[in-house]
């Protein structure tokens, strides 16, 4: 006998295994349970249950001590486990680790679904060719480089001939001396969206974001099957979509449907980093918090910013046209031109690698940036979840920067000459290519240095720069005419008496307010002299 949503059922719950995306070593796991009746499985449920209460994973097909299941398809099902009189050793985590090995969803789990399930993520290494290329772009001889690093020229030569292994200590010394090189590449989030099956938008604002609710504008929407939208400062940079409460015509009771999606756009991530700063937490802390509320990533964009011009988009496009690249995905596309900037996409949803000219892209919008080129990893659904899983798994002791560049190195590679067709048909394609064709120096250096680069937060205040730019570009000339013809007083009077819309009022308030979060009374950070960038720990 088992209770399902408070109704007794004469079923025997049978363990049918763990679900693939539940292989996270956490205190809650997702398992599949079958309802057995007269030796037949009548129905199945994917239920979340406590790993502590479960203690030990049963054998598939055996009875499981579940006494109650509650929930629905929208919010998910939860199960209660009957306590056993017998004290069992808590081996659930050990069993889950074995399942990870058996299912081989191993390192980063991104290779799941590939035909060669035994293939592992490759890890880039800084080699002699990378050092030679660095000397070239720094315009340094072996002698001058040695002097600045306080080593002998012979040591530099041994590094470049391969006689002596390049140590981690040497790379750190190189980056300490050449600070422009150390700051040439940065990584940051550029888009985040999370779904929360059990929350409303107002709960997201209060409990997950911890931003002052009165800074959000509430409005109707029909986007993504939702009916309500809450937008920070009235703009779609930080916004949440959910279901507006409705009145039941029969009972006249107000009913609330649960389920929300939080969106942080490129600008929204920078704005939210201001909230993170005020709350004195990191992105790592935020994702741990989101997990506590059953937040599931639907999209995650990780941006690699080339601030030095290490890459040249013309060279990358030429390499694609000449088949001087290898990608795990057979899908790729080139967009744009020399004047407006190139964009090259590799792969398709749920995993896309994109490279484009960020400076030209921003210039076309009338903005300036210190980023010359950008490489993005756009991940959707479980692909995004796998990356964050790995980052939050402290046992692996990997930074998100290391994880990101390992994936980039594994999935995309450029060479200095065309790759022959027969190499693309080899058993171990990537290994064969790397042993047969020299890499593109700039791309090889980008991936090799990636592990040493910084993952940064770049908090920004809510800004009215978009309105200001439009006024300066389009309105000021007309205002000058009115001023010179004696109509300035009427303009000032009209401005003073103008009524702002709800969106404009929210924008004014979010721009003027000192602290956007609810943690402003607990801050220990000096906001009088804020930094432009903060390194994620």
N, C-alpha and C positions, 0 to 999 in steps of 0.2 A: 504494500500500500504506500502511495506517495501523494503528497499534496501539490497540486499544480494550480497556482493562482487561487488558493484557498478552497479548491475542489478536490475531494479525495478520489484517487484513481487506483484501480486494482492493477497497477503496472509494476514491473520489476525493473529498476534502472540498471542499464548495462553500459559499461565503459567501452567506448568505441575509438578512443585515442585522443591525442591533442590536435588542435588545428595548427596549420603551418605557421600562421602569423602570431601565434601565441608563444613562440619559443623565446620568451624574454624571462630571464631568471629573476622574477619579481615575487612579491608575496601573493599575487593573484595570478591564476592561469586560466586559460580558456580551453575547455575540453568538450568533446562531443559525447552526448549521452543518448542511448536508445531506450525507448519504452517498450519492454517486452511483455507480451500477453499471449498465453497459450502457445509458447514456443515461436512467436512471430514478433518481429519489430514493427510496432504500429506507427510510431513517429519518432523523430529525433530532435534534440535541442542542442544548440551550442551555448554552453553556460559558463559563466565566470564563477570560480570558486576559490576558496582560500587554500593556498599551498600548505599552510600550517595545519589546518584542519584535515586536509587530505592525507598528509604525512607521507604516504607512499603511493606511487602510481600503480593501479591494478593492472593485471594482464588484460589485453584487449579481448573483449567477449565475456569478461567476468563481471559479476555483480558489483556495484559500487554503492556505498552507504549514503545515498542522498535521500533526505527525508522531505525536502520541499524545494520547489522551483517557482520563482516569481518573475514577472516582467512581461515584455512583449517584443515583437520583431523590431520596433522602432528604437526602444531604449536598451534592448538586450535582455538576456535572461541571467538570473543569479541563482545559485544553488546553495543549500545548507547541507552540511555533512553531519551524519550521526556520529557522536563521540563513541569511541570504542573503549571497552573496559580494559582491554589489553594494551599495555604501553608498547608502542611501536617506535622504532628508531626513525627519526625524521630524515628520510632519504629522498624526499621529493626533488630537491635541488640537484642531487647527484643523478637521479633518473633523468631529469630534464637535460642535464649536460650530456648524458649518454645519447639522448634523442637528437641533440644538436649534431653530435658526431655521426650518428647513424644516417640522419637525413642530409648530412653534409651541407648544411646551410651556412657553414663556417664563417670565414673571414668576411665581414661586412654583409654577407648574405645576398649581395647584389647579383651574383652569378646564378642564383636560383632560376631554373627554367631553361638554362643553357643545355645544349646537348651533351657537353663534356662536364659533368657535375664534379669531376675531381679537380678541375682547374682552379687555381688559387689566384688571389689578387697579387700582382707583381708590385714590388717596392723599388722605386727609383734610387739609384746610388750616384753620388758625385764622383766623377772619374777624371782621368787625365785630360780628355778632350774638353770637358767642362772648364777645367782650369785654364787651358790654352785659350778658350773662347773668352773667358773673363779677362785675361791679360790683353786680348785684342781689343775688346770694347772699352777697357780702361786705359788703353794706349800705354801699357807698361811693358818694359823689357823684363826678362827674368831677374836681372840685377836690381832694377828699381823696385820691383815687387818684393824681392828678398829684403832690401833695405827697410822698406816701410813695415814689413812684417817681422823684422828683426830676426831673420833666419839667413842661412847661407844661400848663395845662388845655386850651389850644387844640390841643395835640398829641393829647391824648386824644380831643378832639372830632373831629379830622380822621380819626383811626383809626376812630371809630364811624360816621362818615358815609361812609367809603370814599374820602375825598379822599387819604389817605395809606396806603400799604401797611403792614400790620403785619409788622414784621421779626422774624426769629428772635432777634435780640438783645433786642428788647423782651419777647418771651415769656420768655426766660431771666431777665431782670430782674424780671418779674412773679412768677415762681416763686421767685426768690431772696428777695424781700421778703415774700411770703405763703407761708411754709414749710408751713403746714397744707394749702394748696392743692397744693403740690409733693408732699406725702406722702399726698394723698387717694386716689391710685390706685396700686396695686402689681400686678405680674404675677409669677406663679410657676408651676412645674409642679405638677400635682395627681394625676397618674396616668401611669405609664410601664410599658409591657410590651414586651420585646424577645425575639425568637427567635434562637437561635444553632444553625445546623444541624450544626456540627462539634464541639461541646463537650458535656461532661457538667455536671451541677450543681456538682460539686466543682471543676471547672475554672473555672466562672463565679465561684464564691466566691473562689478563689485569684487568678485572672488578671484578671478583669474588675472585680469589686467590691473586691478586696483587703481583705476583712474576715476576721477570725480565724475559721477553720473551726469551732472548738469552741463558738462562739456559736450555731450552727445545730443544730436538731433534725431528725433524719432520720426519716421515717415513710412508710408506704405510702399511696398514693392511687389513685383510678381516675378522677380528674378530667381532662378534656381529652385523654383517651386515653393519659395518662402513667401510670406505675406507682410513681414515687417523688417525694417532696416534701422539700425542705430549707427549713425555716422559721427565720428569725432570731428568737432568744429564744422559739422555740416558737409564735410568733404569725404570723398571715397579714397582715403588713405589708410585710416584705421576704421574698419566698419564691421558690424556683426549683423547677420541675417538670421531671422527665426520666424516663428508664427505668432501673429497678434492674437491675444485672447479673444474668444468669441462667446456669445451668449447662446446657450442651448434653448431653442424655441419651445421645447416641451417642458423643461424644468425651470427655465429662466436663470439657471446657474451659469456663472462665468467659467468657461473651460479653457485650460491652457495646454496646448500641445507642446511637448518638449522636443529638443533637437535644434542645434545652432551650428553655424559656421562662422569662424572668425577669420577675417582677411587683413593681412598686413602687406600693403603693396611695397614697392621699392622705397618710396618716400615714407610710407607708413612704418617700415622697420626703423628708419632713422628717427622718426618722431617717438616711436615706442622705446627706443634706446634712451631717450630723455627720461621716460618713466622708470626704466630699469635703473638708471643712475640715481634718481630720486629715492628709489626703494633700496638702493645699495645691493642689488642682486645682479647676476649675470644671465646670459642666455641659457647657460647650463642649468642654473637654478630655475629659470622660467619653464623650461621643458620638463623638468622633474615635477614642477607644480602642475603643469598641464596634464601630465600623466595621472596625477592623483585624482583629477576630475574626468578621467577616461577620454582625454583629448587624443584624437587620432589625426595625424598629418594627412592632408589631401594634396598639398603641394609644398615643396621646399626648393627655393633657388639659392644656390651658393655661388657667390661672385668672387672671381679671382681678378684683382685689379692690377694691371700692368702700368705702373706710373712712370716707368723709365723709358718706355718704348722699346723694351726688349724684343717684343714681337713686332712684325710688320705685316699688316693685313694683306697688302699686295703680294707678299711672299707666300702667305698661307693660301690665298686664293689660287695663285700660280701653281702651288704644290698640289692642290686638289685637281686643278685642270690637267696637270701632267701625271696624275696618279702616283704622286709621291707621298702617299699616306696609307695608313692601315687603320681601320676602325672595326670594332666588334659588330657594329650595326652596318648593314649594307645600304641603309638609307642616308642620303646626304643631299644638301641643297645649298646653292650660292645665291645670295641676293645683293642688290646694290650696285655701286659703281665706284670708280676711283675718286670722283669729286665729292659725292655724298657719303662715302664710306661703305665698306663691305660688311656683310654678315654671312657666316658659314654655319650651317646646322648639321650635326651628325646625330643620327638616330631619330626616334619618334617617341611620343608618350608611351610608357611612363618614364622614359629616361632619355633626355636630350643633352648633348654638349653643344654649346653655342659660343662662337668667337666673333667679336665685332669691334668696330672702331668707336669707342665710347666718346672720344672727344668730338668727332664729327657728328655723332648722333645728338649730343647735347648742344652743339653749335647750331644745328638745324632747328632747335627749339629756342634759340636765343640765350643759352646758358653756357657758362664756362666750367671746366672741371680740370683737376690735376691728374685725372686718369686718362691715359692715352688709348689703351685697348683693354677689353674685358673678355674673360673666358668664364662662361656660366655653366654650372651643372643644374639642370632643371629636372627635379625628381617628383614623381606623383605617387600618391597612395603608399603601398607597401615599400616601394623603392625608397621613398623619403623616410619611412619608419625604420627601415633597416639601418640607414646611416645614423640616425639619432640613437637607435638601440645600441649601436657599437660605441658611440660617443659616451653614452650614459653608463656603459658597462665598465666600471673602474678596474675590473680584473685584467682587461686588455691593456690598460695604461696607455692609450693612444689619444693624442689630441685630435680635434676635428680637422685641423690643418693637415696633419699627417694622413688621416683617413681620406680627405678630399683629394690630395695629390696622388695618393696610391691608386685611387679609382681612376683619376684622369690619366695617369701613366698607363694603367692597364687597358683602358678602353680606347685610347686614341694615340697614335704615334705618327710623326712626320719624318721623312727621310730626305737625303740630299740628292737622290736620283730616283727615277721611276722603279717601281717594284715589279719584277717579272711575274707573269701570270702563274708560272709553275710554283713560285714561292708561296703564292696565295692558296695553293692547293696542298701544301705540305701538312703533315700530321700535326706538328706543333708550329703553327703559322708564325706566331709572334716571335718565338725563340729563333726560328729559321731566318726571319727578316732581320732581326737585330744582329745576328751573327754574319749576315751576308751583305747588308746595306748600311752605310754610315747614316746616322741620324741627322736631322736638321739641327744645327748647333743651337739656335735660339730656343727651339721647343725642348730639346734635351736639357738645356740649362734651366728653363722654367720649371720643369718637373723635378730636376735634381735639387734645386734650391728651395722648392716648395715647402719641404719639411721644416725649414728654418725660418719661414716667413710668419708674420703675425696675423692672427684672427682678431679683427678690431671691431669696436663699437664706435659709432660716430654720431652721438646724440645731437639732435637739432630741435630748436624751438618750433612751435607752430608758426608758419610764415605766411605773410600776405604778398610775397614777392611776385606771385603770378599776376595779381591785380595791379601791383605797382609797375611791373614791366609793361602791362597792357596800357596803363595810363601814360607812362613815359613815352612809349612808342607811338601810340595812336591818338591820345587825347591831348597831351601837352601842347602840340602845335596849334590845335584849335583853341585851347584856353589862352594861348599867347595872343591870338587874334582878338578874342573877346576882351582881354585886358587892355590891349593897345587901342581898342575902339570904344573904351569907356563902359564896358558891360561887366566888369569884374565884380561889382557890388551885387548884381543879380545872381552871379554864380555862387558867391559866398553865402548869400541868403538861402539859395536853393539847397546848398550842401548842409546848412544848419537845420533846415526843416525837413530834410529827406528822411523817410521811414525805411528802416532796414528790414529785410526779410528775416525769417527764422534762421536760415542758413547763414546770412551775413552777421546776425547777432551772435551766433555760436562762434563764428570765425573771429570776431572781435574779442570775445571773452577768452577763447583759447590762446589768442595772440598776446593778450595783456596779462593773463594770470601768471603768478610767480611759480607756482608748483602745480603740476597737472595731476599728481597722484594723491592718494589718501594718506601717504606716509610722510607728509611734509613736517609734521611735528616730531618725527623720530630721526631726522636726517643727521648724519655726521659729516657730510661732504660740504666743502666750501664752494658754494655756487657763485661767489664773487669773481673767481678766476677759473672758470671751467676750462677743461682741456678740449681740444678738437677731436681727439681720438683716445680711446681707452682700449688696452689690450685685454681680450677675453682670457680668463685664467682657466 
